[in-house]
Amino acid sequence: MTYIEKHLDEGESIVRVGRFHWLWYARAWAALILFGWLIVGLIYFIYEMIRLITTEFAVTDRRLVKKTGFIAANVDQMSLEAIEGASMRQGIIGRIFGFGNLDIEGRGEGEVDFPIMAAPATFLKAVNEARSAADRAAVDRLADDLGRR
């Protein structure tokens, strides 16, 4: 029972019920399809921006660090001494626009996989230079320790 039917006066009856034309329903569906995609696109955009803003990766003088997550932080790290190798994947589009993936392998089953990053070759060079500096520092410390004995 509709609102109008509930609120008829005594002895009053409905002669005809009016309805919207089907074009009005089509217009509503078209709005849902067009603007619904915009809403989904907006939600996806916000999700990606949060993911991009909250993901960090860096090489320090002691370790390699990758942090992801907004509410819960997930941190992958590896000491420079533990690095055994690295692989860089960069397709033709990545080479043109300067992006690619970088995977660093460590001792045992350790691995730090970096997402698509800008200038992966430059980042890999920084990893290798930091690793070489850490190796030199370790050798210098060992030489100092042996010299003191």
C-alpha positions in Angstrom: 0.0 0.0 0.0 1.4 3.3 -1.1 1.4 6.6 0.9 -1.4 8.0 -1.2 -3.5 4.8 -0.7 -3.0 5.0 3.0 -4.1 8.6 3.1 -7.2 8.6 1.0 -10.3 10.2 2.5 -13.3 8.0 3.3 -15.1 7.1 0.1 -12.2 8.4 -2.0 -10.7 6.1 -4.7 -7.8 6.2 -7.0 -8.7 6.6 -10.7 -5.3 6.2 -12.2 -1.8 5.9 -11.0 0.9 7.9 -12.8 4.4 6.5 -13.4 7.6 7.9 -14.7 8.4 7.4 -18.4 11.0 4.7 -19.1 13.4 7.4 -20.3 13.7 8.7 -16.8 14.8 5.2 -15.7 17.2 5.1 -18.6 18.6 8.4 -17.5 19.1 7.2 -14.0 20.8 4.0 -15.2 23.0 6.1 -17.5 24.0 8.3 -14.6 24.8 5.3 -12.6 27.0 3.8 -15.3 28.8 7.1 -16.1 29.2 8.5 -12.6 29.5 5.0 -11.0 32.7 4.5 -13.0 33.8 7.9 -11.8 33.2 6.9 -8.2 35.0 3.6 -8.7 37.8 5.4 -10.5 38.0 8.0 -7.7 38.2 5.2 -5.1 40.9 3.4 -7.0 42.8 6.7 -7.4 42.7 7.3 -3.7 43.8 3.8 -3.0 46.8 4.0 -5.4 47.8 7.4 -4.1 47.8 6.2 -0.5 49.9 3.1 -1.6 52.3 5.3 -3.4 52.7 7.9 -0.7 53.1 5.3 2.1 55.7 3.1 0.2 59.3 4.0 0.9 62.6 2.4 -0.2 66.1 3.4 0.5 69.7 2.3 0.7 71.5 3.3 3.9 75.2 2.9 4.7 74.3 -0.3 6.4 71.2 -1.8 4.9 68.5 -1.9 2.2 65.0 -1.0 3.4 61.5 -1.2 1.8 58.5 -0.1 3.8 54.9 -0.5 2.7 51.6 0.0 4.4 49.4 2.8 5.8 47.8 1.5 9.0 50.1 -1.6 9.4 53.7 -1.2 8.3 55.4 -4.0 6.5 59.2 -3.6 6.4 61.6 -5.7 4.3 65.2 -5.0 5.0 68.6 -6.6 4.3 72.0 -5.8 5.5 74.4 -4.8 2.7 76.7 -7.6 3.7 73.9 -10.1 3.1 73.3 -9.1 -0.5 74.4 -11.7 -3.0 72.9 -10.5 -6.2 70.4 -8.3 -7.9 68.2 -8.4 -11.0 66.6 -5.5 -12.8 63.7 -5.9 -15.2 63.1 -3.1 -17.6 61.0 -3.5 -20.8 61.2 -1.2 -23.7 58.5 1.1 -22.3 60.4 1.2 -19.0 63.6 2.0 -20.8 62.0 4.9 -22.7 60.3 6.4 -19.7 63.0 5.4 -17.1 61.2 2.9 -14.8 61.6 -0.8 -13.9 61.6 -3.5 -11.2 64.5 -4.4 -9.0 64.9 -7.6 -7.1 67.7 -8.0 -4.5 68.7 -11.5 -3.5 70.3 -12.2 -0.2 71.9 -15.1 1.6 69.6 -18.1 2.0 66.1 -17.3 0.9 66.1 -13.6 1.7 64.9 -11.3 -1.0 63.7 -7.8 -1.3 61.5 -7.1 -4.3 61.0 -3.5 -5.1 57.9 -2.2 -7.0 58.2 -0.4 -10.3 60.5 2.5 -9.5 62.0 5.4 -11.3 65.6 5.1 -12.4 66.2 1.5 -11.2 69.7 1.4 -12.6 70.7 4.5 -10.5 69.2 2.8 -7.4 71.1 -0.4 -8.2 74.3 1.6 -8.7 73.7 3.2 -5.2 73.2 -0.3 -3.7 76.4 -1.6 -5.3 78.4 1.5 -4.2 77.0 1.3 -0.6 77.8 -2.5 -0.6 81.4 -1.8 -1.8 81.8 0.9 0.9 80.5 -1.5 3.5 82.9 -4.2 2.4 85.8 -1.8 2.5 84.8 -0.7 6.0 84.6 -4.3 7.1 88.1 -5.0 5.7 89.4 -1.9 7.3 87.9 -2.9 10.7 89.4 -6.4 10.3 92.8 -4.9 9.5 92.6 -2.6 12.5 91.7 -5.5 14.7 94.6 -7.6 13.4 97.0 -4.6 13.7 96.1 -4.2 17.4 97.1 -7.7 18.2 
